[in-house]
Amino acid sequence: MAEGLRFANEIAVDPRLLRYEPFQDRGQVSRFDCGEAPLNDSLNTDEVEEYEREKLGSTWLVFYQGELVAYYAIGTDSLRRGYVDAKKLSGSYFKRGGSNPSPR
């Protein structure tokens, strides 16, 4: 940890007790609350399921002693223009008025 950086509720975490699982459905995350509504919402809306289905990246859940404590998403580093254009035309992933998904 960076010198001088402290958190209000620090705990020691045994990394051997961490488990990582790919996101499969919202049933896994329904009780997740990190204290930041936009982050909670992005995990509990259609956006993450669309992100997975459209293969724009993958979302991973982090469990500590059986409890969901965090998540992260790994996005693609690039998209082929033809793929993006086809999705825009079909309206499959991109929303009207913009090309970036946003948490609700």
CORJO-V403830 format. One record per pair of residues at least 12 apart in sequence whose ideal C-beta (glycine too) atoms are under 10 Angstrom apart, sorted by the first residue. I is the first residue (numbers start at 1). J is the second residue. If there is no record, write none. Layout:
I_J, I_J
This chain:
11_64, 13_64, 13_65, 13_69, 14_64, 14_65, 15_64, 17_63, 17_64, 17_65, 17_66, 18_62, 18_63, 18_64, 18_65, 18_69, 18_70, 19_61, 19_62, 19_63, 19_64, 19_65, 19_66, 19_68, 20_60, 20_61, 20_62, 20_63, 20_70, 20_71, 20_72, 21_60, 21_61, 21_62, 21_63, 21_68, 21_71, 22_52, 22_58, 22_59, 22_60, 22_61, 23_43, 23_48, 23_49, 23_51, 23_52, 23_58, 23_59, 23_60, 23_61, 23_71, 23_73, 24_49, 24_52, 24_59, 24_61, 25_48, 25_49, 25_52, 26_43, 26_44, 26_45, 26_46, 26_48, 26_49, 28_43, 28_61, 28_63, 28_68, 28_71, 29_43, 29_44, 29_48, 29_59, 29_61, 29_68, 29_71, 30_43, 30_44, 30_68, 31_44, 31_67, 31_68, 32_44, 32_61, 32_67, 32_68, 32_69, 32_70, 32_71, 33_68, 34_68, 34_69, 34_70, 34_71, 37_103, 38_102, 38_103, 38_104, 39_70, 39_71, 39_103, 40_103, 41_103, 41_104, 42_59, 42_71, 42_73, 42_101, 42_102, 42_103, 42_104, 43_59, 43_61, 43_68, 43_71, 43_73, 43_103, 44_103, 44_104, 45_101, 45_103, 45_104, 46_101, 46_104, 47_93, 47_95, 47_101, 47_102, 47_103, 47_104, 48_71, 48_73, 48_101, 48_103, 50_92, 50_93, 50_94, 50_95, 50_101, 51_73, 51_75, 51_93, 51_101, 52_73, 53_92, 53_93, 54_79, 54_83, 54_87, 54_92, 54_93, 54_94, 54_101, 55_76, 55_79, 55_83, 55_93, 56_73, 56_75, 56_76, 56_79, 56_83, 56_87, 56_93, 56_101, 57_73, 57_74, 57_75, 57_76, 57_77, 58_72, 58_73, 58_74, 58_75, 58_76, 59_71, 59_72, 59_73, 59_74, 59_75, 60_72, 60_73, 60_74, 84_99, 87_99
